[in-house]
Every structure is written in structure tokens, then in C-alpha cells.
């Protein structure tokens, strides 16, 4: 009987030790799963990944400055297309009026020269 009691005490001690380990693990998981811990870990991962992406974008921009400048110029021209078109139309109208005026003046000059020589 003594050996059974001793075995029972040893088994209870092992059980209690195992239970203590499991309870410690559960507490550790609870601490890691707390909203603050989850938020902190997520923000660290996001900031790390966004920092890496920003570095990669910076390196790509450094390697392709000409392409980026051309793209920026194209975007600016596209955004300003209506004012530019209006400017060209206005210039075209003004040049058309000047051409008409010049043509009329030239005809008058030719007529005057023709009258003088006649």
C-alpha cells in the first residue's frame, strides 16, 4: 500500500506541475492575444512592410527618373488639356484675323499699285 500511496503522491505532483505549466501557457497566450498586444504587433508589421515598400519605391524612382519625369509631364498636360486647347483656339482665331487683315491690306496695296501704274 505504501508504494501505491507514494505513486499516487508522485502522480499528483506530476499532475500539478503539468497543470501549472498549462496555466502559465494559457496566461501567456491571453497576454499575447490582448487587444493592445495585437494592435502593437499589427502596427509594427504594417509600418515595417510600408517602410520596405517605400524604400523599394524610392529605389525604383531613383533608377527611372526619366520615365517618372515623362509620366509626370504627361499627367500634367492631360490635366491641363482644356485650358491648353482653349489657348490654342484663341491663338488660332487671332492668327486667322491677322491673316485676313493682312490679306485685305495686301489686296489694297496691289490695287493701289495697279491704279498708279495705269
Backbone as a chain_set.jsonl record, in Angstrom:
{"seq": "XXXXXXXXXXXXXXXXXXXXXXXXXXXXXXXXXXXXXXXXXXXXXXXXXXXXXXXXXXXXXXXXXXXXXXXXXXXXXXXXXXXXXXXXXXXXXXXXXXXXXXXXXXXXXXXXXXXXXX", "coords": {"N": [[0.811, -1.191, 0.0], [1.965, 1.165, 0.646], [3.634, 1.772, -1.418], [1.764, 2.303, -3.38], [0.482, 4.558, -2.366], [2.641, 6.296, -2.382], [3.17, 6.37, -5.116], [0.78, 7.497, -5.935], [0.999, 10.05, -4.746], [3.232, 10.992, -6.169], [2.207, 10.978, -8.773], [0.156, 12.87, -8.457], [1.737, 15.115, -7.961], [3.097, 15.331, -10.393], [0.89, 15.784, -11.985], [0.008, 18.255, -10.923], [2.224, 19.849, -11.527], [2.195, 19.74, -14.308], [-0.263, 20.905, -14.756], [0.258, 23.489, -13.783], [2.136, 24.329, -15.673], [0.533, 24.332, -17.982], [-1.411, 26.242, -17.248], [0.267, 28.477, -17.06], [1.046, 28.688, -19.722], [-1.444, 29.234, -20.892], [-2.018, 31.729, -19.738], [0.059, 33.185, -20.844], [-0.644, 33.076, -23.567], [-3.066, 34.433, -23.437], [-2.131, 36.959, -22.708], [-0.637, 37.591, -24.975], [-2.672, 37.669, -26.817], [-4.117, 39.851, -26.173], [-5.994, 42.847, -26.827], [-4.39, 45.191, -26.965], [-1.792, 44.171, -27.336], [-2.16, 42.815, -29.767], [-2.781, 44.97, -31.433], [-0.407, 46.45, -31.253], [1.472, 44.647, -32.365], [0.426, 44.347, -34.939], [0.613, 46.98, -35.914], [3.382, 47.295, -35.892], [4.131, 45.403, -37.831], [2.821, 46.396, -40.098], [3.962, 48.951, -40.333], [6.595, 48.221, -40.738], [6.418, 46.793, -43.175], [5.344, 48.788, -44.828], [7.398, 50.606, -44.727], [9.406, 49.146, -45.987], [8.245, 48.927, -48.522], [8.159, 51.602, -49.24], [10.893, 52.178, -49.361], [11.606, 50.51, -51.499], [10.099, 51.685, -53.532], [11.327, 54.184, -53.621], [13.889, 53.44, -54.481], [13.243, 52.43, -57.001], [12.294, 54.757, -58.174], [14.62, 56.291, -58.195], [16.103, 54.831, -60.023], [14.691, 55.181, -62.362], [14.323, 57.876, -63.267], [13.955, 59.435, -65.594], [11.74, 58.236, -66.861], [9.795, 58.677, -64.941], [9.714, 61.454, -64.893], [8.788, 61.949, -67.49], [6.298, 60.702, -67.344], [5.095, 62.248, -65.335], [5.013, 64.72, -66.636], [3.292, 64.07, -68.757], [0.946, 63.537, -67.353], [0.438, 66.034, -66.219], [0.054, 67.583, -68.535], [-2.208, 66.271, -69.504], [-4.06, 66.831, -67.494], [-4.219, 69.567, -67.796], [-5.361, 69.902, -70.253], [-7.74, 71.084, -71.275], [-7.551, 73.961, -70.724], [-5.227, 74.42, -72.248], [-6.068, 73.696, -74.793], [-8.044, 75.637, -75.186], [-6.421, 77.911, -75.215], [-4.911, 77.465, -77.561], [-6.986, 77.545, -79.431], [-7.8, 80.197, -79.156], [-5.457, 81.55, -79.946], [-5.335, 80.62, -82.557], [-7.632, 81.763, -83.63], [-6.934, 84.473, -83.392], [-4.675, 84.579, -85.055], [-5.892, 83.883, -87.422], [-7.553, 86.113, -87.85], [-5.6, 88.082, -88.154], [-4.353, 87.156, -90.455], [-6.453, 87.42, -92.249], [-6.744, 90.213, -92.171], [-4.212, 91.028, -93.036], [-4.267, 89.918, -95.584], [-6.302, 91.43, -96.745], [-5.128, 93.975, -96.649], [-2.952, 93.551, -98.307], [-4.258, 93.119, -100.733], [-5.402, 95.638, -101.121], [-3.048, 97.135, -101.365], [-1.981, 96.05, -103.681], [-4.004, 96.785, -105.461], [-3.774, 99.555, -105.31], [-1.195, 99.927, -106.353], [-1.64, 98.973, -108.878], [-3.428, 100.874, -109.843], [-1.841, 103.132, -109.791], [0.085, 102.539, -111.691], [-1.433, 102.476, -113.9]], "CA": [[0.0, 0.0, 0.0], [2.812, 2.323, 0.748], [4.123, 2.123, -2.743], [0.628, 2.861, -4.113], [0.308, 5.919, -1.871], [3.765, 7.072, -2.868], [2.936, 6.545, -6.554], [-0.327, 8.443, -6.059], [1.549, 11.369, -4.473], [4.078, 11.38, -7.296], [1.323, 11.269, -9.905], [-0.494, 14.153, -8.179], [2.755, 16.149, -8.107], [3.271, 15.497, -11.849], [-0.329, 16.42, -12.482], [0.018, 19.65, -10.507], [3.272, 20.532, -12.288], [1.694, 19.862, -15.679], [-1.337, 21.897, -14.71], [0.889, 24.801, -13.626], [2.708, 24.668, -16.981], [-0.568, 24.636, -18.892], [-1.98, 27.521, -16.834], [1.227, 29.52, -17.436], [0.93, 28.84, -21.18], [-2.722, 29.896, -21.172], [-1.853, 33.141, -19.371], [0.929, 33.8, -21.842], [-1.447, 33.235, -24.784], [-4.015, 35.525, -23.171], [-1.396, 38.225, -22.746], [-0.291, 37.854, -26.374], [-3.894, 37.894, -27.584], [-4.836, 41.03, -25.691], [-6.174, 43.82, -27.91], [-3.245, 46.097, -27.056], [-0.684, 43.431, -27.936], [-2.488, 42.58, -31.176], [-2.656, 46.255, -32.128], [1.011, 46.801, -31.332], [2.139, 43.768, -33.334], [-0.061, 44.672, -36.285], [1.184, 48.261, -36.345], [4.802, 47.061, -36.183], [4.236, 44.701, -39.11], [2.396, 47.301, -41.169], [4.972, 50.005, -40.509], [7.774, 47.583, -41.327], [6.147, 46.492, -44.581], [5.199, 50.04, -45.576], [8.742, 51.172, -44.825], [10.082, 48.388, -47.037], [7.641, 49.303, -49.801], [8.6, 52.973, -49.52], [12.288, 52.091, -49.783], [11.625, 49.922, -52.843], [9.588, 52.704, -54.456], [12.379, 55.184, -53.742], [14.946, 52.892, -55.335], [12.709, 52.373, -58.362], [12.242, 56.136, -58.671], [15.995, 56.695, -58.485], [16.566, 54.124, -61.212], [13.867, 55.513, -63.529], [13.964, 59.293, -63.16], [13.459, 59.923, -66.885], [10.383, 57.736, -67.073], [8.897, 59.335, -63.989], [9.546, 62.839, -65.346], [7.916, 61.909, -68.667], [4.952, 60.375, -66.873], [4.567, 63.427, -64.63], [4.688, 65.707, -67.666], [2.093, 63.635, -69.471], [-0.209, 63.708, -66.453], [0.178, 67.481, -66.112], [-0.547, 68.006, -69.804], [-3.559, 65.723, -69.605], [-4.921, 67.579, -66.572], [-4.358, 70.941, -68.28], [-5.697, 69.822, -71.674], [-8.797, 72.022, -71.66], [-7.007, 75.32, -70.843], [-4.28, 74.465, -73.367], [-6.867, 73.678, -76.022], [-8.668, 76.962, -75.297], [-5.359, 78.836, -75.59], [-4.615, 77.262, -78.975], [-8.12, 78.038, -80.211], [-7.744, 81.671, -79.126], [-4.336, 81.937, -80.8], [-5.725, 80.313, -83.931], [-8.579, 82.806, -84.038], [-6.189, 85.724, -83.552], [-3.854, 84.461, -86.257], [-6.819, 83.897, -88.553], [-7.96, 87.504, -88.047], [-4.448, 88.803, -88.686], [-4.166, 86.709, -91.832], [-7.497, 88.059, -93.051], [-6.412, 91.639, -92.234], [-3.032, 91.142, -93.903], [-4.676, 89.63, -96.962], [-7.057, 92.591, -97.228], [-4.158, 95.052, -96.845], [-2.175, 93.221, -99.498], [-5.115, 93.35, -101.903], [-5.481, 97.084, -101.292], [-1.753, 97.592, -101.855], [-1.891, 95.632, -105.083], [-4.94, 97.618, -106.202], [-3.199, 100.897, -105.385], [-0.079, 99.873, -107.29], [-2.21, 98.778, -110.211], [-4.022, 102.15, -110.223], [-0.75, 104.046, -110.013], [0.756, 102.217, -112.937], [-2.355, 102.628, -115.033]], "C": [[0.856, 1.257, 0.0], [3.307, 2.752, -0.623], [3.004, 2.72, -3.588], [0.401, 4.308, -3.671], [1.421, 6.82, -2.391], [3.584, 7.362, -4.359], [1.828, 7.563, -6.792], [0.162, 9.863, -5.797], [2.424, 11.871, -5.629], [3.232, 11.76, -8.517], [0.609, 12.609, -9.717], [0.507, 15.304, -8.367], [3.011, 16.408, -9.597], [2.063, 16.202, -12.465], [-0.336, 17.903, -12.157], [1.066, 20.452, -11.282], [2.805, 20.756, -13.737], [0.602, 20.922, -15.746], [-0.767, 23.308, -14.599], [1.501, 25.257, -14.961], [1.618, 25.082, -17.97], [-1.195, 25.979, -18.538], [-1.05, 28.685, -17.188], [1.159, 29.775, -18.944], [-0.353, 29.578, -21.558], [-2.625, 31.383, -20.848], [-0.983, 33.876, -20.384], [0.165, 34.034, -23.153], [-2.456, 34.359, -24.596], [-3.325, 36.88, -23.256], [-1.036, 38.584, -24.19], [-1.516, 38.185, -27.216], [-4.688, 39.096, -27.083], [-4.936, 42.051, -26.823], [-4.98, 44.758, -28.073], [-2.07, 45.414, -27.729], [-0.932, 43.182, -29.427], [-2.316, 43.851, -31.988], [-1.192, 46.621, -32.312], [1.744, 45.943, -32.366], [1.718, 44.092, -34.755], [0.549, 45.975, -36.782], [2.672, 48.124, -36.654], [4.973, 46.394, -37.543], [3.877, 45.627, -40.263], [3.449, 48.37, -41.408], [6.237, 49.428, -41.123], [7.586, 47.317, -42.811], [6.005, 47.772, -45.393], [6.546, 50.72, -45.729], [9.527, 50.465, -45.919], [9.551, 48.775, -48.409], [8.077, 50.706, -50.204], [10.054, 52.985, -49.984], [12.378, 51.545, -51.206], [11.135, 50.932, -53.873], [10.629, 53.796, -54.667], [13.514, 54.707, -54.641], [14.484, 52.831, -56.784], [12.661, 53.769, -58.972], [13.648, 56.631, -59.015], [16.502, 56.063, -59.776], [15.828, 54.541, -62.48], [13.417, 56.965, -63.524], [13.387, 59.835, -64.458], [12.034, 59.493, -67.149], [9.386, 58.449, -66.166], [8.659, 60.779, -64.408], [8.614, 62.887, -66.561], [6.472, 61.621, -68.266], [4.319, 61.569, -66.17], [4.18, 64.507, -65.632], [3.431, 65.353, -68.425], [0.842, 63.831, -68.618], [-0.568, 65.188, -66.338], [-0.473, 67.996, -67.388], [-1.983, 67.498, -69.935], [-4.522, 66.496, -68.697], [-5.18, 68.997, -67.074], [-4.809, 70.99, -69.743], [-6.752, 70.834, -72.1], [-8.282, 73.465, -71.729], [-6.024, 75.448, -72.014], [-5.032, 74.505, -74.689], [-7.531, 75.049, -76.235], [-7.633, 78.001, -75.734], [-5.027, 78.698, -77.08], [-5.756, 77.754, -79.865], [-8.101, 79.565, -80.277], [-6.619, 82.174, -80.022], [-4.669, 81.714, -82.271], [-6.684, 81.369, -84.467], [-7.853, 84.12, -84.287], [-5.326, 85.686, -84.806], [-4.721, 84.487, -87.509], [-7.266, 85.311, -88.859], [-6.812, 88.308, -88.645], [-4.217, 88.419, -90.138], [-5.195, 87.36, -92.74], [-7.184, 89.537, -93.234], [-5.225, 91.847, -93.172], [-3.409, 90.9, -95.354], [-5.434, 90.817, -97.54], [-6.115, 93.748, -97.5], [-3.336, 94.804, -98.102], [-2.987, 93.465, -100.775], [-5.224, 94.84, -102.166], [-4.175, 97.638, -101.857], [-1.583, 97.24, -103.325], [-2.801, 96.494, -105.945], [-4.374, 99.024, -106.389], [-2.055, 100.94, -106.38], [-0.596, 99.741, -108.707], [-2.796, 100.108, -110.71], [-2.916, 103.147, -110.56], [-0.063, 103.763, -111.365], [-0.175, 102.374, -114.133], [-2.553, 104.026, -115.445]], "O": [[0.491, 2.278, -0.584], [3.383, 3.94, -0.935], [3.272, 3.569, -4.438], [0.157, 5.182, -4.503], [1.179, 7.959, -2.789], [3.823, 8.484, -4.807], [1.903, 8.382, -7.708], [-0.203, 10.787, -6.525], [2.352, 13.04, -6.01], [3.516, 12.743, -9.201], [0.464, 13.387, -10.66], [0.14, 16.359, -8.884], [3.127, 17.559, -10.018], [2.187, 17.074, -13.324], [-0.652, 18.725, -13.017], [0.823, 21.602, -11.65], [3.003, 21.83, -14.306], [0.553, 21.728, -16.675], [-1.26, 24.227, -15.253], [1.395, 26.426, -15.33], [1.768, 26.061, -18.702], [-1.482, 26.777, -19.429], [-1.518, 29.757, -17.572], [1.206, 30.921, -19.392], [-0.347, 30.441, -22.436], [-3.109, 32.212, -21.619], [-1.246, 35.026, -20.736], [0.317, 35.085, -23.776], [-2.674, 35.154, -25.51], [-3.873, 37.833, -23.81], [-1.122, 39.748, -24.58], [-1.413, 38.898, -28.214], [-5.812, 39.326, -27.529], [-4.057, 42.111, -27.683], [-4.599, 45.084, -29.197], [-1.419, 46.0, -28.594], [-0.023, 43.322, -30.245], [-1.776, 43.823, -33.094], [-0.781, 47.05, -33.39], [2.543, 46.456, -33.15], [2.544, 44.111, -35.667], [0.957, 46.068, -37.94], [3.172, 48.765, -37.578], [5.853, 46.77, -38.318], [4.556, 45.638, -41.29], [3.79, 48.665, -42.553], [6.882, 50.081, -41.943], [8.481, 47.582, -43.614], [6.489, 47.844, -46.522], [6.81, 51.347, -46.755], [10.233, 51.11, -46.694], [10.324, 48.933, -49.354], [8.335, 50.966, -51.379], [10.404, 53.724, -50.904], [13.141, 52.059, -52.024], [11.693, 51.026, -54.967], [10.791, 54.283, -55.786], [14.036, 55.466, -55.457], [15.251, 53.144, -57.695], [12.954, 53.942, -60.155], [13.837, 57.315, -60.021], [17.245, 56.69, -60.531], [16.312, 54.271, -63.579], [12.241, 57.248, -63.755], [12.432, 60.611, -64.433], [11.212, 60.286, -67.607], [8.274, 58.778, -66.581], [7.542, 61.282, -64.296], [7.752, 63.761, -66.65], [5.54, 62.23, -68.791], [3.144, 61.868, -66.382], [3.132, 65.138, -65.491], [2.601, 66.217, -68.708], [-0.2, 64.248, -69.123], [-1.745, 65.548, -66.357], [-1.44, 68.757, -67.332], [-2.861, 68.212, -70.418], [-5.657, 66.779, -69.082], [-6.239, 69.566, -66.808], [-4.651, 72.019, -70.4], [-6.657, 71.388, -73.195], [-8.554, 74.145, -72.718], [-5.999, 76.474, -72.693], [-4.675, 75.259, -75.595], [-7.566, 75.552, -77.358], [-7.942, 78.877, -76.541], [-4.878, 79.701, -77.779], [-5.513, 78.316, -80.933], [-8.356, 80.151, -81.329], [-6.81, 83.126, -80.778], [-4.321, 82.53, -83.124], [-6.564, 81.813, -85.609], [-8.121, 84.805, -85.274], [-5.26, 86.671, -85.541], [-4.329, 85.046, -88.533], [-7.35, 85.68, -90.03], [-7.025, 89.124, -89.542], [-3.915, 89.28, -90.965], [-4.879, 87.796, -93.847], [-7.341, 90.068, -94.334], [-5.245, 92.749, -94.009], [-2.928, 91.593, -96.251], [-5.232, 91.174, -98.7], [-6.287, 94.448, -98.498], [-3.057, 95.728, -98.867], [-2.458, 93.957, -101.771], [-5.146, 95.269, -103.318], [-4.191, 98.509, -102.727], [-1.096, 98.049, -104.114], [-2.415, 96.895, -107.043], [-4.475, 99.612, -107.467], [-1.95, 101.881, -107.166], [-0.045, 100.337, -109.633], [-2.666, 100.426, -111.892], [-3.043, 103.919, -111.51], [0.316, 104.693, -112.078], [0.287, 102.4, -115.273], [-3.303, 104.292, -116.384]]}, "num_chains": 1, "name": "protein.A"}
